[in-house]
């Protein structure tokens, strides 16, 4: 394990212990909840859009889960501000694992991508593209 991996592990622990943008947002444009049934992680994502209805102005989240899911949601909340909805929808698993900076075991990938999946599904629900009450990473 190199020094770079240690730095990313410290970053994950810092986001887990001191999550950024944690809390519920007042009057979000998009709110959605999801869970990882295999381990019980739960995340709610709130998204506020700019006046153009395409640019993400702010993101907040709440949740309960492991260090990977909470750190990933925290990092994602920082990364999404300023992105477009299209850019959010284009994020894939590789983008999330790259953001975390460490190798994620196959069992933990669902933890890592939970926040991204909740945000993406929230947009799809808002646009009438899907109809789900709660995102599940096993779907």
N, C-alpha and C positions, 0 to 999 in steps of 0.2 A: 504494500500500500504506500503510495507516494504522498508527498507533502500536499499535493493538490487535492487528493481525496480527503485528507484530514481537514483541509480548509472547508470543503463542501460539507463534510459531516458537521463541523462546527456551525456552519451557516444554517443547516437544517435544525440543529438543536436550538440555535438562537431564535429562529422563526417559530419553533414549537413553544419555547418558553415565553417569547415576547411576540405573539402574532400581530402582524400589521393589519390595519383596517378591520379589526375584530369588533363585532357588534352589529346590531340591526340598524339599517338605514331608514330614515324617515322618508316616506313617499318615494320608494324606488319605482322605476319603470318596469323592472323585471324582478320577481322573487320566485325562487324555486328551492326545493329540498330534495336531497338524495341520500342514499345509504349504500353501504357495502354490506350486504347481508352475511357474508362469510366471516366478518370480524366485528360488525356492529358500528363501524364508523358512520357518523351522520354529519352532513354539512348543509347549511342553508346559505345560498348566495343571493345578495341583493345587488342589482345593477341599476345605475342611473345613466340615462343617455343624454347627450348634448342636444341642442335644439334641432340638429339635422337628423335626429333619430337613427343615426348610423354610427356615431362615435361614442365610445364608452367614456363617460365623464368620471365616474367613480364606482368603486366596488367595495362592498362590505360582506363579511361572512361571519357566521357563528357555527359552532359544531362541537362535536365530541368524538375524539378518536385518537389514533396512534400518532406518533411523532411525524411519520411520513405524510399522512393525510392532512394533518393540521399545518405542517410546514409548507406542503405543496399548495394548499389553499391560500396561505398567507403570501407566498411568493407570487402566486397567480393574481391575487388581488392587486399587487403592485404592478405587475406586468400588463394587466388588461387596461388600466387607465390610459386613455389616449389611443387605444387600438380601435379599429372598426369592428362592427358585428361580423363582417365577412372574415376578417383576420382571426377573430375568436373561433368562428366555425371551422377555419382551416387548421387550428391547432390539433396536433395528433399526439399519440403516446410518446413518440420520439422527442417532440418539443418539450414535453413535461419532464421526461427523464434527463434531457439535456439541461433544463432549467435547474433541476435538483443537483446535477453534477456528480452523481454517484450511480453505480450499478444497482438496479433494483431487482430483487429476486422476483420470479414470476408470481409468487403468492402475494407480493406487496404492490405489484403494478396497479391492481384495482384500487388500492389505498391512494396511490400517487395520482391517479387520474380522476378520482371522485369529484374534486372541485371543478375541474375542466368540464366533465360530463354534465354536472348539475348546471353550470353556466350555459353550456351549449343547448341543453334541453330546455332551459328556461326561455331562451330566445325562440326556440322552435315552438314552444307552447304559446308564447306571446303572439307569434305570427300565424298561429293556427295550423302549423305543419304536423304537430303530433298532439296527442291527448293522453297524458299520463298524469297521475296525481303525484307520483314520487319516482324519481330516477333510482334505478338499482344497477350497480355496476356489473351485476351478473346477467343483465338483459342483453 
